[in-house]
Amino acid sequence: MLKWVGCSIVPKAGSRGGQQAFGSLALGDEWRGTNGLLSPYGRVNIARASLDSDCATTRTTGALTYFRQTIRDDAAFQGLRSALNMPSKFGMFTPQARLAYQHSLQDAGQRLDGIQ
């Protein structure tokens, strides 16, 4: 990765690796009738990511330093979806609606940057 810092003409070279994991658990129910359906649901998403630290190398001053960064992005969802079956002369007309609420379970994470 090449980075340009300030007015310097010399590119700064660096590399930054990391890992990422994600999981989701959902639970719901569905009630169907002759005229439509009603389905409440809930879901929890768990996500983790980390970026390794990096210090750009250069022959001049002004190299960037990135410290290790970890991110947690957990969220809970609850919702309700519905559909209504209405016969028409062309077939079945089925309008659908979904109502959902999302709540974050923590802060987004921390990041520290530095300049040498």
N, C-alpha and C positions, 0 to 999 in steps of 0.2 A: 504494500500500500504506500503510495506517495502522498505526502502532505506538503502544502506550501504555507509558510509561516510569515506573516507580515509582508514587508517589502523585499524579503530575501529572494534571490533568484535561484538559490541552491535548494533542490527538493530534499525533503526529509523522508527517509525510508523507515518503515516499521511494520509490524505484524501483530495482530490481536486475535486470539482464539477464544473459544467459549463453549458452553454447553446449554442445552435447553430441554425441558421436560414438560409434558402437559397431560392432564387427565380430566375426565368429566364423568359425573354420575347423575343420571336423570331418573325420575320417578313420576309416573303419571297414571291416570285412569281415563277411561273413555266410556261415555254412556251414549248409546245409539238408539234412536227411535225411528218411527216411520217418517217423521218430518225433519230429521237432522241429527246432529250430534253435539255433545258438550264434553269438553276434555280439560280438566285442570291438570297442571304439571308443575314440577319443581326440578331444578338442576343446580349443581355445584360444579364450578370449574376451578381447577387448581393448576397454576402454571409457575414454573421456576426457570430462571435464566441467570447465567453468570458470564461475564466477560473478563478475561484475564487482563492483567496490567500490561502496559506497553510504554516503552520510551523510544521515541523516534531517534535514529542515529543520524548525525550530520557532522560535517567538518567545521561548521560555524556555530555560533550561539543561537538560542531560540528554539531548541528542540522541545517538542511537546511530550508531556508525560501523562498517561492515563492510568489511574489507579484501578484496582480490581473493583468490579461493579456487580452487585447481585440484585435481582429483581424478583419480587413475589407479586403475582397478579391473580388473586383469588376473588371469585365473585359468586354470588348466589342469585338465582333467578326464580321467580314464580310467575305463573301465567295461566291464562285460560283461553282456549280456542273453541270456536263454535262454527257450525255450518247449518244452514237451513235448506231443505229440499223443497223446491216449488215447481210443480209440473207446469209446462207451457206447451204450446202447440208445436214447438220445435224440439222438444225433449225435456230434460230435467234442468232447471236453472238452480244453481247451488251457490249462493253468496256465502263467503267465509269471512270471519273476523278473528283477530288475535289481539289479546291484551297482555302485556308483559311488563314486569318490573325487575330491574337489576340493581343489586347493591354490592358495592366493592367491600371486601372484607379486611382491607388494610391500606396503608400508603403505597404509592407506586414504586418506591425504591430510592436509593441514594446513588449519587454519582459525584466523583471528585476528579477534576482536571487540574493539571499544573503545567507551568512553563518553567523550564530550566534556564 
